[in-house]
Amino acid sequence: MELKHLISYATVVRLGSFSRAAEELYIAQPTISLHIRQLEEELGTQLLVRTTKSIEMTEKGREVYECAVSILQLRDRIAEKCSGGERRIIRLCASTIPSAYILPEVLPAYVKNHPETYFTIDQGDSRSVTEKVAEGLTDIGLVGMKPASSDITAEPFYEDSVVIITPVREPFLTMKEQHSATLEKLFEQPVILREKGSGSLKAADTFLANAGYSGSDLHVAARTNDPEAIKNLVVSGLGISMISSKAAEDYSRENRLLVFSFPEISSRRQFYILKRKKTVLPECVRDFVQYLRQFYSKK
């Protein structure tokens, strides 16, 4: 088993895209596909189910991903110990919204001023990120759901809300133009929801409860763990959805989706920086946490 195969596989899973993984690793997309095919052949099992709209891990694929992340983190720790401390390695674990929409805002600006810093980034739902922080498998976690564990501190750093997204078509265009959208009208449509264990699903449930609805009141057309897949399914006309306003910004700006907000019922949602209690973080991690606080306090 070659390390490059694990790197390609872990990067595809983390980014949810073969093309984005190829861009990040600076290799051709067919090479990424070859690495994963060779890994599947060596292990004798299918790791990914690839469709035209999304990439999903099989059960064995999830197990292999967790092992691959651990191996790559160990590689980074070995490199750190042998580098004489010249590189600052920060281990991050983030749930879907922070990894897809917050880190891409923060990391380029941070690395520009700290070129010696190297990040290892793992992605999971809020529950799995919390578990990795508790087990000491990552320096800090970024999640949208406050953990119940008394062994972890959770510091809010970014505030968000839930919005409803729809295709850019009728009857939604008229609702938008005439400011006539109501939840009753919108929820006549099929709905696409997030998976269990995610902070986004919990936020959507709170939104529904505040509006006097529950999941059983809706016609749920699909569930997926990927906000990009949700947005693309909405664009295609499968249904509407409730997602983080942060996640909706890019498609709304590009006029690929319509966004409806209901501030009177949408409770504000916090994103948190998680770390283990009684753990002294390395100076480089503390510096990054401080930068993260300041970055969003200015916004």
Secondary structure, DSSP 4 states (H G I P E B T S, - for coil): --HHHHHHHHHHHHHT-HHHHHHHHTS-HHHHHHHHHHHHHHHTS--EEE-SS-EEE-HHHHHHHHHHHHHHHHHHHHHHHHTTT-SEEEEEEE-HHIIIIIHHHHHHHHHHH-TTEEEEEEE--HHHHHHHHHTTSSSEEEESS----TTEEEEEEEEE-EEEEE-SSTTHHHHHHHT---HHHHTTS-EEEEPTT-HHHHHHHHHHHHTT--GGGS-EEEEES-HHHHHHHHHHTS-EEEEEHHHHHHHHHTTSSEEE--TTT---EEEEEEEETT----HHHHHHHHHHHHHHHH-
